[in-house]
Amino acid sequence: MRVVAFALAALLAPVLWSSLLAADEPVRLAPHRAVYDLSLAKSTGSRSVENASGRIAFDFTGDSCAGYALKYRQVTVMESAETGARTSDLRTATFEEGDGKAFQFRTDSDSGSKKETVEGQAERQGDTGIAVRLKQPKRDSYGFDGDIVFPTAHMRRLVEAARAGQTTLTIKVFDGSEDGRKVYDTLAVIGRRIEPGNVGALEAAAHQEGLARLARWPVTLSYFTAGEGERTPVYVLSFDMYENGVSRALLLDYGDFALKGEMTKLDLLPEAACQR
């Protein structure tokens, strides 16, 4: 669950746009606060989850000049006849330079029976890969080869692909999740553009003018263990992505069960004057 939440935190960061922008115009990211209420969408297997509830809250600030900071928290309560009620509390904080060359990450997780902290930073090494320096749980240094992007750059690519009418996007991503030692192969499937209108059928938070006048795309984003071999996704995120990058109708699929997230609050914050 921690891995899904970390990836989701990065992808919820919004993108500011103008309806007059061409598909090849640079993507500008907008400050954003949002809240999603979680509930059980499905449950399968012999150890099925019978009920689930929780909340996602995050705060995204910055610009391409100062860089992008994201604070994210997900609290989830899951209930089953076998294990009773279990509460997990995940907090992440990341900072990515505006040019996508460096990335700092910290994750604090508490499952009730176990507390963990993962902290480190990564830097791009030209086109040859990234170098990672881990601070917690113990100091270490290692690297990954290939064309790898950090989360904000990933979001930029996803919005650019949707604007250009592409239906898929494949890219390698390092987001510091799990133990900070993994790069994921990702596949985004981008659905047909949904034009503005009929907001009455959506949740109240989507009725505000900042969203109601925008088109959106359904997106399914699958994460795979990097390399050859078994291609069953580690986890899958689904959401409606607006042209400004705000996401609604979340579905966090963990395999044996899935959570849906309803956007209950959205605040678009003032923009900085960055001209990059």
C-alpha positions in Angstrom: 0.0 0.0 0.0 2.9 2.4 0.8 4.2 2.2 -2.8 0.8 3.0 -4.3 0.4 6.0 -2.1 3.8 7.4 -2.8 3.2 7.1 -6.6 -0.2 8.7 -6.2 1.2 11.6 -4.2 3.4 12.5 -7.2 0.7 12.2 -9.8 -1.9 14.3 -8.1 0.3 17.4 -8.5 -1.8 19.7 -10.7 -0.8 21.4 -14.0 -1.9 24.9 -14.9 -3.0 25.4 -18.5 -4.8 27.8 -20.8 -7.3 26.6 -23.4 -5.3 28.6 -25.9 -2.1 26.6 -25.3 -0.8 24.4 -28.1 0.1 20.8 -27.4 3.8 21.7 -27.6 3.6 24.6 -25.1 5.6 24.0 -21.9 3.6 22.6 -19.0 3.4 24.9 -16.0 2.6 23.4 -12.6 0.2 25.1 -10.2 0.1 25.2 -6.4 -2.7 22.9 -5.2 -4.3 21.5 -2.0 -6.8 18.6 -2.2 -8.6 16.1 0.0 -9.9 12.7 -1.1 -12.2 10.4 1.0 -11.3 6.7 0.7 -13.7 3.7 0.6 -13.5 0.1 -0.4 -14.1 -0.5 -4.2 -13.5 -4.2 -4.4 -12.0 -7.1 -2.4 -11.0 -10.6 -3.5 -9.0 -13.6 -2.2 -9.2 -15.7 0.9 -8.1 -12.9 3.2 -10.5 -10.4 1.8 -10.9 -6.9 3.3 -14.5 -6.4 4.4 -14.5 -2.7 4.8 -12.1 0.2 4.4 -12.2 3.9 5.0 -9.6 6.7 5.1 -8.5 10.0 3.7 -5.8 11.4 1.4 -4.6 15.0 1.9 -1.7 16.8 0.2 -0.2 20.2 -0.4 1.7 20.9 -3.6 3.7 24.2 -3.9 6.5 25.7 -6.1 7.3 26.4 -9.7 9.9 25.6 -12.3 12.2 28.3 -11.0 12.1 27.4 -7.3 11.3 23.7 -7.7 8.3 21.7 -6.5 7.5 20.6 -3.0 4.8 18.1 -2.1 3.5 17.0 1.3 1.2 14.0 1.3 -0.6 12.0 3.9 -2.8 8.9 3.6 -4.6 7.4 6.6 -6.4 4.1 5.9 -8.4 1.9 8.2 -9.1 -1.7 6.9 -11.3 -4.3 8.5 -11.5 -8.0 8.1 -12.9 -10.9 10.1 -9.4 -12.5 10.3 -7.3 -9.5 11.5 -9.9 -7.0 12.8 -9.3 -3.3 12.2 -5.9 -2.1 11.0 -4.8 1.5 10.6 -1.9 2.6 8.4 -0.6 6.2 8.4 1.7 7.2 5.6 3.4 10.6 5.2 5.7 11.6 2.4 7.6 14.8 1.6 9.4 15.4 -1.6 11.2 18.2 -3.4 12.1 18.1 -7.1 14.2 20.8 -8.8 12.4 22.7 -11.5 14.7 21.3 -14.2 14.1 17.7 -13.0 17.8 17.1 -12.3 17.6 16.4 -8.5 15.0 14.9 -6.2 14.7 14.6 -2.4 12.4 12.2 -0.7 11.3 11.2 2.8 8.6 8.6 3.8 7.4 8.0 7.3 5.0 5.0 7.6 3.2 3.6 10.6 1.2 0.3 10.3 0.6 0.0 14.0 3.0 -2.9 14.5 5.9 -1.3 12.6 7.2 2.2 11.9 9.7 2.9 9.1 11.4 5.9 7.7 13.1 6.1 4.3 15.0 9.3 3.3 17.4 10.2 0.6 18.1 12.1 -2.5 18.8 11.4 -6.2 20.5 13.2 -9.0 20.3 12.7 -12.8 23.7 11.8 -14.4 23.2 13.2 -17.8 21.4 10.6 -20.0 23.2 7.7 -18.3 21.0 7.2 -15.3 20.6 8.5 -11.7 22.8 8.4 -8.6 21.0 7.9 -5.2 22.3 8.6 -1.7 20.2 7.1 1.0 20.2 8.6 4.5 17.7 6.4 6.3 17.2 3.6 7.4 20.9 3.4 6.8 23.4 5.3 4.7 24.2 3.9 1.3 24.9 5.0 -2.3 23.9 3.3 -5.5 22.8 4.1 -9.0 20.5 3.1 -11.9 21.2 3.2 -15.6 18.9 4.3 -18.4 16.6 7.2 -19.2 14.8 7.7 -15.8 12.6 10.6 -14.7 11.5 11.8 -11.3 7.8 12.2 -10.4 7.2 15.8 -11.5 8.9 15.3 -14.8 6.7 12.1 -15.2 3.6 14.2 -14.7 4.8 16.7 -17.3 5.3 13.9 -19.8 1.8 12.5 -19.1 0.1 15.9 -19.6 2.1 16.5 -22.8 1.1 13.1 -24.1 -2.6 13.8 -23.4 -2.5 17.2 -25.0 -0.9 15.7 -28.1 -3.6 13.0 -28.5 -1.3 10.1 -27.6 -3.1 7.0 -26.1 -0.1 5.5 -24.3 3.1 6.6 -22.6 5.9 4.3 -21.3 8.7 5.6 -19.2 11.0 4.6 -16.3 10.3 6.4 -13.0 12.2 6.7 -9.7 10.0 8.1 -6.9 11.8 7.0 -3.8 9.0 4.7 -2.8 9.3 1.3 -1.0 12.9 1.3 0.3 14.2 3.9 -2.1 16.0 1.2 -4.2 13.6 0.6 -7.0 13.0 2.0 -10.5 9.7 1.2 -12.1 8.7 0.7 -15.7 5.4 2.5 -16.1 2.7 2.3 -18.8 0.0 4.9 -19.0 -3.1 4.3 -21.0 -4.9 7.6 -21.9 -8.6 7.4 -22.8 -10.6 9.5 -25.1 -10.8 13.2 -24.3 -14.0 14.2 -22.3 -15.2 17.7 -23.2 -16.3 20.2 -20.5 -20.0 19.9 -19.4 -22.4 17.8 -17.4 -20.7 18.7 -14.1 -23.9 18.0 -12.2 -23.0 14.3 -12.3 -19.7 14.9 -10.6 -18.8 15.5 -7.0 -19.3 19.0 -5.6 -15.6 19.8 -5.5 -15.5 19.4 -9.3 -18.2 22.0 -9.9 -15.9 25.0 -9.3 -15.1 27.1 -12.4 -11.4 26.0 -12.3 -12.5 22.5 -13.3 -16.0 22.8 -14.9 -14.6 24.6 -18.0 -11.9 22.0 -18.6 -11.7 18.8 -20.6 -10.4 15.7 -19.0 -9.0 12.2 -19.8 -9.4 8.9 -18.1 -6.0 7.5 -17.3 -4.9 4.1 -16.1 -1.3 4.0 -14.9 0.5 0.6 -14.3 3.8 0.2 -12.4 6.0 -2.8 -13.2 9.2 -4.1 -11.7 12.0 -2.8 -14.0 13.6 -5.3 -16.3 12.6 -8.4 -18.2 10.4 -11.2 -16.9 7.0 -11.3 -15.4 4.9 -8.3 -16.6 2.1 -8.4 -14.1 1.9 -4.9 -12.7 3.0 -4.3 -9.1 0.1 -1.9 -8.7 -2.3 0.2 -10.8 -3.7 3.7 -10.4 -6.7 5.0 -12.3 -8.1 8.5 -12.3 -9.7 11.3 -14.4 -7.0 13.8 -15.3 -8.2 17.4 -16.1 -6.3 19.6 -18.5 -4.9 21.4 -15.4 -3.6 18.1 -14.0 -6.2 17.9 -11.2 -7.4 14.3 -10.7 -10.7 12.9 -9.6 -12.4 9.5 -9.5 -9.3 7.8 -8.0 -8.9 4.0 -7.9 -5.9 2.6 -6.1 -5.7 -1.1 -7.0 -3.5 -3.2 -4.7 -4.4 -6.5 -6.3 -6.4 -8.3 -3.6 -8.4 -5.1 -2.9 -8.9 -1.7 -4.3 -9.8 1.7 -2.8 -11.7 4.5 -4.5 -11.1 8.1 -3.7 -13.7 10.8 -4.0 -12.4 14.4 -4.2 -14.1 16.3 -1.4 -12.1 19.5 -1.3 -9.9 21.3 -3.8 -8.1 24.7 -3.5 -6.0 26.1 -6.3 -3.5 28.4 -4.8 -2.0 31.6 -6.2 0.7 31.2 -8.8 4.3 32.4 -8.6 5.7 34.8 -11.2 8.3 32.3 -12.6 8.9 32.8 -16.3 11.0 29.7 -17.0 
